[in-house]
């Protein structure tokens, strides 16, 4: 078997696996239950429902990647077909997106700034257009408000104004009451008394962005306003979920850091020196925001001070060590890395002192790790430094605007 055939089989296998994992994830989001839950797992009919999420989501992701691919081929740059990354965590007892995205491999050094810019900007803009179409259809074709009872039959126990009750703290209901209207759903409950802020999705909601908020307020027909789901329930609407996640993935790719698509765009528009300042600045801001008040992934948190001093010192040393590690491929000198790590922690403590409830989003740390250690914060130099055309500059500014209106500081909110 030659290398080309082997590579195609790997790519096809990853794509098929990603279709399966995103469909599993979509079914779990739609029905609010995990496939592997015992004793009442989801079945084949629920799996089929998951295609309502996986098809539009993968369509947007595929258009994004083929925007890169076709533009690279147009410029006669050697490039691979997309590699999809399946990621389903139902076996760990948690919801997931079904994928960590996709990527193409550039198989030669791109020497031209113009080519780098074109390849970088094509993917996000192409995927963004399709995401808008998916969301437009989703917002203008919402199911009846009673649809949520298929996911949460327990809401019927509280009447038409259930929203005023189920999202309140310590709201509870009896399993015996639920058995009267939804025996199967009741069978899945583990306790006789079920607290709403501990069961189901009421302690979780999808985040938002400037664009998504505008869509929620303006893209739904006025006659169907009552159909708009509560923010806590958006994940059960597959087209809205797929569209929101597509905006999030687009914004992440457009971050002006290193060799992300946004980094290519900034490099082409403003040159190597300004790119270096912007890229490092956004990378440091990402680290700062990710750990603000929450530490590292919830495992290391030096901001909780009401604990033994020994535990606090251990958390502090580990936290500084994590930041120091994330800076190793960004700044050359160890002293600089350590000083910046300490400065970030001191600045975070100052913010918390002034604003005690300030918290960041530790979910970004994994993304920061991938960018800082593998994608890199710096951008390689170009041999051909020709200026961008006016059309390219316009596309660059459009991409920057897309990033601003699509980015969500907290894409998934717990509690």
C-alpha positions as CSV (number, residue, x, y, z in Angstrom):
1,X,0.0,0.0,0.0
2,X,1.6,3.3,-1.1
3,X,1.7,6.4,1.1
4,X,-1.1,8.2,-0.8
5,X,-3.6,5.4,-0.4
6,X,-2.7,5.0,3.3
7,X,-3.2,8.7,3.8
8,X,-6.5,8.7,2.1
9,X,-7.7,5.7,4.2
10,X,-6.6,7.6,7.4
11,X,-8.5,10.7,6.3
12,X,-11.6,8.8,5.4
13,X,-11.5,6.8,8.6
14,X,-11.2,10.0,10.7
15,X,-14.0,11.6,8.8
16,X,-16.3,8.6,9.4
17,X,-15.3,8.5,13.1
18,X,-16.1,12.2,13.4
19,X,-19.5,11.8,11.8
20,X,-20.3,9.1,14.4
21,X,-18.9,11.0,17.4
22,X,-20.6,14.3,16.4
23,X,-23.9,12.4,15.9
24,X,-23.6,10.8,19.3
25,X,-22.8,14.2,20.8
26,X,-25.7,15.9,19.0
27,X,-28.1,13.2,20.2
28,X,-26.9,13.7,23.8
29,X,-27.3,17.5,23.6
30,X,-30.8,17.2,22.1
31,X,-32.1,14.7,24.6
32,X,-30.2,15.8,27.6
33,X,-28.9,12.3,28.3
34,X,-25.8,10.2,27.7
35,X,-25.8,7.2,25.4
36,X,-24.0,5.1,27.9
37,X,-26.2,5.9,30.8
38,X,-27.3,2.8,32.8
39,X,-29.9,1.4,33.1
40,X,-31.7,3.4,30.4
41,X,-29.3,4.4,27.6
42,X,-30.3,6.3,24.5
43,X,-31.1,4.2,21.5
44,X,-30.9,4.2,17.7
45,X,-33.8,6.6,17.2
46,X,-32.0,9.1,19.3
47,X,-28.8,8.5,17.4
48,X,-30.6,9.3,14.2
49,X,-31.9,12.6,15.8
50,X,-28.2,13.5,16.3
51,X,-27.7,14.0,12.6
52,X,-29.7,17.2,12.9
53,X,-26.6,18.5,14.7
54,X,-23.8,16.6,13.1
55,X,-24.7,17.4,9.5
56,X,-24.8,21.2,9.7
57,X,-21.9,21.3,12.1
58,X,-19.6,19.2,9.9
59,X,-20.9,21.0,6.8
60,X,-19.6,24.3,8.2
61,X,-16.4,22.7,9.4
62,X,-15.8,21.1,6.0
63,X,-16.5,24.3,4.0
64,X,-14.0,26.1,6.3
65,X,-11.3,23.5,5.6
66,X,-12.0,23.3,1.9
67,X,-11.8,27.1,1.8
68,X,-8.1,26.7,2.8
69,X,-7.6,23.6,0.6
70,X,-8.9,25.1,-2.6
71,X,-7.2,28.4,-2.1
72,X,-3.9,26.6,-1.5
73,X,-4.4,24.5,-4.7
74,X,-5.2,27.7,-6.6
75,X,-1.8,29.1,-5.6
76,X,-0.2,25.7,-6.5
77,X,0.8,25.1,-2.9
78,X,1.1,21.4,-1.9
79,X,-1.6,20.7,0.7
80,X,-3.4,17.7,2.2
81,X,-7.1,17.0,2.3
82,X,-8.6,17.7,5.8
83,X,-7.9,15.6,8.8
84,X,-10.9,15.5,11.1
85,X,-10.5,15.0,14.9
86,X,-13.2,12.9,16.5
87,X,-13.8,13.6,20.2
88,X,-16.7,12.0,22.1
89,X,-16.5,11.9,25.9
90,X,-19.7,10.1,26.7
91,X,-17.7,7.2,28.1
92,X,-16.4,9.5,30.7
93,X,-19.9,10.5,31.8
94,X,-19.8,14.0,30.3
95,X,-21.2,15.9,27.3
96,X,-18.9,16.8,24.4
97,X,-18.9,18.5,21.0
98,X,-18.1,15.4,19.1
99,X,-15.0,16.8,17.5
100,X,-12.0,19.0,18.2
101,X,-12.1,20.4,14.6
102,X,-10.1,19.6,11.6
103,X,-6.9,20.7,9.9
104,X,-5.1,20.5,6.6
105,X,-1.3,20.0,6.2
106,X,0.7,22.5,4.1
107,X,3.4,20.3,2.6
108,X,5.7,23.0,1.5
109,X,7.0,26.3,2.8
110,X,4.8,29.2,1.7
111,X,7.2,32.0,0.7
112,X,4.7,34.7,-0.2
113,X,2.8,36.9,2.2
114,X,0.0,37.2,-0.3
115,X,-0.4,33.5,-0.6
116,X,-0.2,33.0,3.2
117,X,-2.9,35.7,3.6
118,X,-5.2,34.2,1.0
119,X,-5.0,30.7,2.4
120,X,-5.5,31.9,6.0
121,X,-8.5,34.2,5.3
122,X,-10.4,31.9,2.9
123,X,-11.4,29.2,5.4
124,X,-12.9,31.3,8.2
125,X,-14.9,33.5,5.8
126,X,-16.2,30.6,3.8
127,X,-17.3,28.7,7.0
128,X,-18.8,31.9,8.5
129,X,-21.1,32.4,5.5
130,X,-22.4,28.8,5.8
131,X,-22.8,29.3,9.6
132,X,-24.9,32.4,9.0
133,X,-27.2,30.4,6.7
134,X,-27.5,27.5,9.2
135,X,-28.4,30.0,12.0
136,X,-30.8,31.9,9.7
137,X,-32.7,28.7,9.0
138,X,-32.6,27.6,12.7
139,X,-33.9,30.9,14.1
140,X,-36.7,31.2,11.4
141,X,-37.8,27.5,11.8
142,X,-38.0,27.0,15.6
143,X,-40.2,24.2,16.8
144,X,-43.2,25.0,19.1
145,X,-42.4,26.0,22.7
146,X,-43.8,22.6,23.8
147,X,-40.8,20.9,22.1
148,X,-38.8,21.4,25.3
149,X,-41.2,19.0,27.1
150,X,-39.8,16.2,25.0
151,X,-36.4,16.8,26.5
152,X,-37.5,17.9,30.0
153,X,-40.9,16.4,30.7
154,X,-40.5,17.5,34.3
155,X,-41.0,21.1,33.3
156,X,-44.7,20.3,32.8
157,X,-45.0,20.0,36.5
158,X,-44.6,23.7,36.9
159,X,-47.0,24.9,34.2
160,X,-46.5,27.4,31.3
161,X,-44.3,29.7,33.5
162,X,-41.8,26.9,34.2
163,X,-38.9,29.3,33.4
164,X,-39.6,31.3,36.5
165,X,-39.3,28.2,38.6
166,X,-36.8,25.7,37.2
167,X,-33.9,28.0,36.9
168,X,-34.2,29.1,40.5
169,X,-31.9,27.9,43.2
170,X,-33.0,24.7,45.0
171,X,-36.1,24.1,43.0
172,X,-37.1,20.5,43.4
173,X,-39.8,18.0,42.4
174,X,-40.7,14.4,43.4
175,X,-39.9,11.5,41.2
176,X,-43.3,10.0,41.9
177,X,-44.9,13.1,40.3
178,X,-42.8,12.7,37.2
179,X,-43.7,9.1,36.9
180,X,-47.3,10.2,36.1
181,X,-46.3,12.0,32.9
182,X,-42.9,10.5,31.9
183,X,-42.3,7.0,33.3
184,X,-39.1,6.4,31.3
185,X,-37.6,9.8,32.3
186,X,-38.5,9.1,35.9
187,X,-36.9,5.7,35.8
188,X,-33.6,7.4,34.9
189,X,-33.7,9.6,38.0
190,X,-31.5,8.3,40.9
191,X,-33.3,9.9,43.8
192,X,-36.9,10.4,44.9
193,X,-36.4,14.1,45.4
194,X,-34.7,15.8,42.4
195,X,-33.1,19.2,42.7
196,X,-33.3,21.2,39.5
197,X,-29.9,22.9,40.0
198,X,-28.3,19.5,40.4
199,X,-30.1,17.5,37.7
200,X,-30.5,18.1,34.0
201,X,-29.1,21.2,32.2
202,X,-30.5,24.0,34.3
203,X,-27.0,24.7,35.8
204,X,-25.5,24.9,32.3
205,X,-26.1,27.2,29.4
206,X,-24.5,28.1,26.1
207,X,-22.6,31.4,26.1
208,X,-23.1,34.1,23.6
209,X,-21.4,36.7,21.4
210,X,-22.3,40.0,19.9
211,X,-23.5,38.4,16.7
212,X,-25.4,35.6,18.4
213,X,-27.2,38.0,20.7
214,X,-28.2,40.1,17.7
215,X,-29.5,37.0,15.9
216,X,-31.6,35.9,18.9
217,X,-33.2,39.4,19.0
218,X,-33.7,40.1,15.3
219,X,-33.7,36.9,13.2
220,X,-36.8,35.3,14.6
221,X,-40.2,36.2,13.0
222,X,-42.1,38.5,15.3
223,X,-45.1,36.0,15.3
224,X,-42.8,33.3,16.7
225,X,-41.2,35.2,19.6
226,X,-42.7,32.8,22.1
227,X,-40.8,29.9,20.4
228,X,-37.4,31.3,21.3
229,X,-35.8,28.9,23.8
230,X,-34.4,30.0,27.1
231,X,-30.6,30.4,27.2
232,X,-30.4,27.3,29.4
233,X,-32.0,25.2,26.7
234,X,-30.3,26.3,23.5
235,X,-28.1,23.2,23.4
236,X,-31.3,21.1,22.8
237,X,-31.9,22.9,19.5
238,X,-29.4,21.2,17.1
239,X,-29.2,23.9,14.4
240,X,-28.7,26.7,16.9
241,X,-26.1,24.6,18.8
242,X,-24.2,23.8,15.6
243,X,-24.3,27.4,14.4
244,X,-23.1,28.8,17.7
245,X,-20.3,26.3,17.9
246,X,-19.3,27.1,14.3
247,X,-19.1,30.8,15.2
248,X,-17.0,29.9,18.2
249,X,-14.6,27.7,16.1
250,X,-14.4,30.5,13.5
251,X,-13.5,33.0,16.2
252,X,-10.9,30.7,17.7
253,X,-9.2,30.3,14.3
254,X,-9.3,34.1,13.8
255,X,-7.4,34.8,17.0
256,X,-4.5,37.0,15.9
257,X,-1.9,34.6,17.4
258,X,1.0,32.8,15.7
259,X,0.1,30.6,12.8
260,X,-3.7,30.5,13.4
261,X,-5.7,31.9,10.5
262,X,-6.0,35.2,12.4
263,X,-2.2,35.2,12.8
264,X,-1.7,34.8,9.0
265,X,-4.1,37.6,8.4
266,X,-2.4,40.0,10.8
267,X,1.0,39.0,9.5
268,X,-0.1,39.8,6.0
269,X,-1.8,43.1,6.8
270,X,0.7,44.6,9.3
271,X,4.0,42.9,8.9
272,X,6.2,40.7,11.1
273,X,7.0,43.2,13.9
274,X,3.4,44.3,14.5
275,X,2.3,40.7,14.3
276,X,4.8,39.8,17.0
277,X,3.5,42.4,19.3
278,X,-0.2,41.6,18.7
279,X,0.4,37.8,18.8
280,X,2.3,37.9,22.1
281,X,-0.2,40.4,23.6
282,X,-3.2,38.3,22.8
283,X,-1.5,35.1,24.0
284,X,-0.7,36.8,27.4
285,X,-4.2,38.1,27.6
286,X,-5.5,34.6,27.0
287,X,-3.4,33.2,29.8
288,X,-4.4,36.0,32.1
289,X,-8.2,35.6,31.4
290,X,-8.1,31.8,31.5
291,X,-6.8,31.6,35.0
292,X,-8.4,34.7,36.5
293,X,-10.0,33.6,39.8
294,X,-10.3,30.0,38.7
295,X,-6.7,28.7,38.4
296,X,-5.7,25.9,36.1
297,X,-8.6,23.7,35.0
298,X,-10.0,23.6,38.4
299,X,-7.2,21.4,39.8
300,X,-4.8,24.2,40.8
301,X,-6.3,27.3,42.3
302,X,-4.1,29.7,44.2
303,X,-7.0,32.2,44.4
304,X,-8.8,30.3,47.1
305,X,-7.1,31.6,50.2
306,X,-9.3,30.1,52.9
307,X,-7.3,26.9,53.0
308,X,-4.1,25.7,54.9
309,X,-1.1,27.9,54.0
310,X,0.8,24.8,52.9
311,X,-1.9,23.9,50.3
312,X,-2.0,27.5,49.2
313,X,1.8,27.7,48.6
314,X,1.7,24.4,46.7
315,X,-1.1,25.7,44.4
316,X,0.7,29.0,43.9
317,X,4.0,27.2,42.9
318,X,2.2,24.8,40.6
319,X,0.2,27.7,39.0
320,X,3.3,29.8,38.4
321,X,4.9,26.7,37.0
322,X,2.1,26.1,34.5
323,X,2.3,29.7,33.3
324,X,6.1,29.5,33.1
325,X,5.8,26.3,31.0
326,X,3.3,28.0,28.6
327,X,5.8,30.9,28.1
328,X,8.8,28.8,27.2
329,X,8.4,28.9,23.5
330,X,7.3,32.6,23.5
331,X,10.1,34.3,25.3
332,X,13.8,33.2,25.1
333,X,15.1,34.0,28.5
334,X,14.1,32.0,31.6
335,X,14.2,35.2,33.7
336,X,11.7,36.9,31.3
337,X,9.4,33.9,31.4
338,X,9.5,33.8,35.3
339,X,9.0,37.5,35.6
340,X,6.0,37.5,33.3
341,X,4.5,34.5,35.0
342,X,4.7,36.3,38.4
343,X,3.4,39.5,36.8
344,X,0.3,37.7,35.5
345,X,-0.5,36.3,38.9
346,X,0.0,39.6,40.7
347,X,-2.2,41.4,38.1
348,X,-4.9,38.7,38.5
349,X,-4.8,39.1,42.3
350,X,-5.1,42.9,41.9
351,X,-8.2,42.5,39.7
352,X,-9.7,40.1,42.3
353,X,-9.0,42.5,45.1
354,X,-10.9,45.3,43.3
355,X,-13.5,43.0,41.8
356,X,-13.9,39.9,44.1
357,X,-16.4,38.1,41.8
358,X,-14.2,38.4,38.7
359,X,-13.6,35.0,37.0
360,X,-12.1,33.9,33.8
361,X,-12.7,30.8,31.8
362,X,-10.3,27.9,32.5
363,X,-11.6,26.0,29.5
364,X,-9.2,28.1,27.3
365,X,-6.1,26.6,28.9
366,X,-6.1,23.5,26.7
367,X,-6.3,25.7,23.6
368,X,-3.5,27.9,25.0
369,X,-1.4,24.8,25.5
370,X,-1.9,23.7,21.9
371,X,-1.2,27.1,20.5
372,X,1.9,27.9,22.7
373,X,3.6,24.5,22.4
374,X,2.6,23.2,19.0
375,X,1.1,25.9,16.7
376,X,3.6,28.5,18.0
377,X,3.0,32.2,18.8
378,X,5.6,33.5,16.4
379,X,5.1,33.5,12.6
380,X,7.7,32.3,10.2
381,X,9.3,35.0,7.9
382,X,8.3,35.3,4.3
383,X,10.8,35.5,1.4
384,X,8.4,37.5,-0.8
385,X,7.1,40.6,1.0
386,X,4.8,42.1,-1.6
387,X,2.0,44.4,-0.2
388,X,-1.5,43.1,-0.1
389,X,-4.0,44.4,-2.7
390,X,-6.9,46.6,-1.7
391,X,-9.3,43.7,-2.0
392,X,-7.2,41.6,0.3
393,X,-7.0,44.4,2.8
394,X,-10.8,44.7,2.8
395,X,-11.1,40.9,3.3
396,X,-8.7,41.2,6.2
397,X,-10.7,43.9,7.9
398,X,-13.9,41.8,7.4
399,X,-12.2,38.9,9.0
400,X,-11.2,41.0,12.0
401,X,-14.8,42.2,12.4
402,X,-16.0,38.6,12.1
403,X,-13.7,37.7,14.9
404,X,-14.9,40.5,17.2
405,X,-18.6,39.8,16.7
406,X,-18.3,36.0,16.8
407,X,-16.0,35.5,19.8
408,X,-17.5,34.3,23.1
409,X,-15.5,34.8,26.3
410,X,-17.4,32.0,28.0
411,X,-18.8,29.7,25.3
412,X,-20.2,27.2,27.8
413,X,-21.2,28.4,31.3
414,X,-21.7,26.1,34.3
415,X,-23.8,27.3,37.2
